[in-house]
């Protein structure tokens, strides 16, 4: 229990610092930044997994280039999706 408490305390301290920094650096509200972080965590987990295929999937992608492109654009795709999300969050107020 104490180890979990220390971990959560540390995690939330870091999370709050990120929210405060991003809120202070831009025009998004704290709630919008929190939503953006939630989306960023979900997208990153999914896209990271896709962009780091197992050897079997990497061999399959090499055989079918149409599938391969999905695995190769982790950073540009994540950036594009987060920008779109941030734009939507700020447009919706």
Protein Blocks (a to p, Z undefined) as FASTA:
>chain_A
ZZmmmmmmmmmmmmmmmmmmmmmmmmbdfklmmmmmmmmmmmmmmmmmmmmccfklmmmm
mmmmmlmmmmmmmmmmmmmmmmmmmmmmmmnZZ
